[in-house]
Amino acid sequence: MLIDKKQSKELSDKQKTFLSTLFGEAQGDPKAAAELAGYSPTSYPKVVQGLKDEILERAESVLAAHSPKLQSVWQMRLTMM
């Protein structure tokens, strides 16, 4: 039986804060997100590497959630031209 890596990984409060901040206040800036979450300024590459799967998963969710909205906005703009 294979164990799903996503289900078995427990995130620390600091990691959860980093992810929330990355897709919120830091607006996608991993260095800023790491610093706002309490990591040292030079540690963000390690943080990103350690949370790579979670970052990709959240990015896919954000894109999926906003794609229909963006598509309708572009359709409206194209019809106005």
C-alpha positions as CSV (number, residue, x, y, z in Angstrom):
1,M,0.0,0.0,0.0
2,L,1.4,3.4,-1.0
3,I,1.2,6.3,1.5
4,D,0.3,9.6,0.1
5,K,3.1,12.0,1.0
6,K,0.7,15.0,1.3
7,Q,-1.5,13.2,3.9
8,S,1.4,12.2,6.0
9,K,3.2,15.5,6.3
10,E,2.4,17.6,9.3
11,L,3.1,21.3,8.9
12,S,4.4,23.4,11.8
13,D,2.6,26.7,12.7
14,K,5.5,28.6,11.1
15,Q,5.2,26.6,7.9
16,K,1.4,27.2,7.8
17,T,2.0,30.9,8.4
18,F,4.6,31.0,5.6
19,L,2.1,29.4,3.1
20,S,-0.8,31.7,4.1
21,T,1.5,34.8,3.9
22,L,3.0,33.7,0.6
23,F,-0.5,33.7,-1.0
24,G,-1.7,36.7,0.9
25,E,0.3,39.6,2.3
26,A,3.6,38.7,0.5
27,Q,1.8,38.5,-2.8
28,G,3.9,35.6,-4.0
29,D,7.3,36.8,-2.7
30,P,8.9,33.9,-0.9
31,K,11.5,35.9,0.8
32,A,9.0,38.4,2.2
33,A,6.7,35.5,3.2
34,A,9.5,33.7,5.0
35,E,10.5,36.9,6.9
36,L,6.9,37.6,7.9
37,A,6.5,34.0,9.1
38,G,9.5,34.4,11.4
39,Y,12.2,32.7,9.4
40,S,15.7,34.3,9.0
41,P,16.1,36.4,5.8
42,T,18.6,33.9,4.3
43,S,16.6,30.8,5.0
44,Y,13.8,31.2,2.5
45,P,15.3,29.0,-0.2
46,K,15.3,26.1,2.2
47,V,11.8,26.9,3.3
48,V,10.6,26.9,-0.3
49,Q,12.3,23.7,-1.1
50,G,10.8,22.0,2.0
51,L,7.3,23.2,1.1
52,K,7.6,22.7,-2.7
53,D,4.6,20.3,-2.9
54,E,2.4,22.4,-0.7
55,I,3.3,25.6,-2.6
56,L,2.4,23.9,-6.0
57,E,-0.8,22.5,-4.6
58,R,-1.9,25.9,-3.3
59,A,-0.9,27.6,-6.5
60,E,-3.0,25.2,-8.5
61,S,-5.9,25.8,-6.2
62,V,-5.6,29.6,-6.6
63,L,-5.3,29.4,-10.4
64,A,-8.3,27.0,-10.6
65,A,-10.4,29.3,-8.4
66,H,-9.5,32.4,-10.4
67,S,-9.4,31.0,-13.9
68,P,-13.2,31.2,-14.5
69,K,-13.3,34.7,-13.2
70,L,-10.4,35.8,-15.4
71,Q,-11.9,34.1,-18.4
72,S,-15.1,36.0,-18.0
73,V,-13.3,39.3,-17.5
74,W,-11.3,38.8,-20.6
75,Q,-14.4,37.8,-22.6
76,M,-16.1,41.0,-21.4
77,R,-13.1,43.1,-22.5
78,L,-12.9,41.4,-25.8
79,T,-16.6,42.0,-26.6
80,M,-16.1,45.7,-25.7
81,M,-13.4,46.1,-28.3
